[in-house]
Amino acid sequence: MTGASRGLGFATAKALAMEGVRIAINGRDPERLSAAGDELAMLGPEVITLPGDLTYPEVPAKLVAATTEAFGGLDLLFTNTGGPPPLSFEDVDEAAWQHSIDLAFMSHVRLIKAALPYLKKSDSPAVLTVTSVSVKQPIPNLVLSNSIRAATVGLTKTLALELGPEGIRFNSILPSWTSTERVEQLLKDRAERKGTTIEDEQNLQNDSAALGRMATPEEFANAAAFLLSPAASYITGVMLTVDGGSYKGTF
């Protein structure tokens, strides 16, 4: 599980740990990751922590190798990263585009490619990518995320079709605004640009959802744990919006 030292990734790791799943978690901050690992281990299952920055091309393969060496195989892959910075198109230079592609797209590609030989040997293989509702409904001032995460959705759907005959399921969750550090930073950025307050922006965002509030990380995690579990054995190629009704489209 990548991006699992906090936020959506940690909540999902916790949900899986409560089901007895042995877990390898990854994050960039070794200290924060170690603390997350200690908390998860208290729930019972074996947990290993693998620090590393997914924007480096060699890291995904190293994470998969360490996981399979520790556990003797791999059944589930949860690919999740931090989001690109909030910027408008004219403010994004070539370097920012390339870094965001490595962060929010190529990390998924490299992780899946490294994990595939082991997933093919599993009795219940499943891959869950984490993207964003922005691939269906672009979010202002997030051109990097709006653009690059759409590529991950395309990858996920393609692999669901290509590898379905081998029994490997691929799905993606498209979360909307959820109470995480990432969202707090986005709200702060909006407030600074608009001359409002974080509370104003949060209220405005809450009003856009049918349920009138943001999600909790645990609500995301419940959906993620289901899609990764054998209970979802006939679900593949699904791009699930976990958004409280903020997305207004029909499909």
C-alpha positions, 0 to 999 in steps of 0.5 A, a space after each residue: 500500500 503506497 501513500 499509507 502513512 496518513 490520510 486515505 491510505 492509512 485509513 484503508 490500511 487500518 480497515 484491512 488490518 482490522 480484517 486480518 490482512 498482512 500489510 506493507 505500507 509505504 510513505 516518504 517520511 520514515 518517521 511518520 511511516 514508522 508511527 503508522 506501522 506501529 499503530 497498525 501492528 496493534 490491530 494484530 496482523 503483520 505490518 512492514 514499513 517501506 519508506 521511499 519516494 515513488 517519483 524515483 523510477 526504481 522505488 516501486 519495484 523495490 517496494 514490491 520486491 521487499 513485500 513479496 520477500 517478506 510475505 512470500 507473495 502478493 494478493 492486493 495492490 493499493 496504489 495511492 500518491 499525494 496530489 500535484 500542487 494547485 496551479 493554473 495552466 499558465 503557472 505550470 512549467 515543463 518540470 512541474 508537468 514531468 514531476 506530476 506525471 511521475 507522481 500521479 501516473 507513472 508511479 501507478 504504472 511502475 507499481 502494477 508492472 512490478 506486482 503483476 508477476 506475483 498477482 498472476 500467482 494469487 488466488 484472489 488478486 485485486 488492484 485498486 488505484 486512487 484517483 479523484 472525482 476531478 477526472 469526471 468533473 475538473 476542479 478549478 486551479 488543479 490542472 495537473 491533477 485534472 489532467 494526469 489522474 485521468 490517465 490513471 483511470 484510462 490505465 485502470 480500465 484498460 488493465 481490467 479488460 486486458 487482464 480480466 481473463 487472468 482473474 485480476 481485478 482492477 478498480 479505481 476510487 474517485 474520492 471527492 473532498 475528504 477531511 485530510 491534510 491534502 484537502 486542508 492545504 487545498 482549502 487554504 490555497 483557495 482562501 488565500 487566492 480569493 481573500 476568504 477564510 478556510 471555513 468559508 471555503 469548507 462551507 462552500 464545498 460542503 454545500 456542493 455535496 448532496 449530503 452537505 458535508 465532506 467524507 471522512 477517511 474511514 468512509 473512503 476506506 470502507 469502500 476501498 476495503 470492499 473493492 479489494 476483498 473477495 466480496 467484490 469478486 465480480 466487480 472490475 473496471 469500476 471507477 467509483 465516486 466516493 463523493 457524497 453526491 458532489 458529482 452532478 453527472 448521471 454516469 
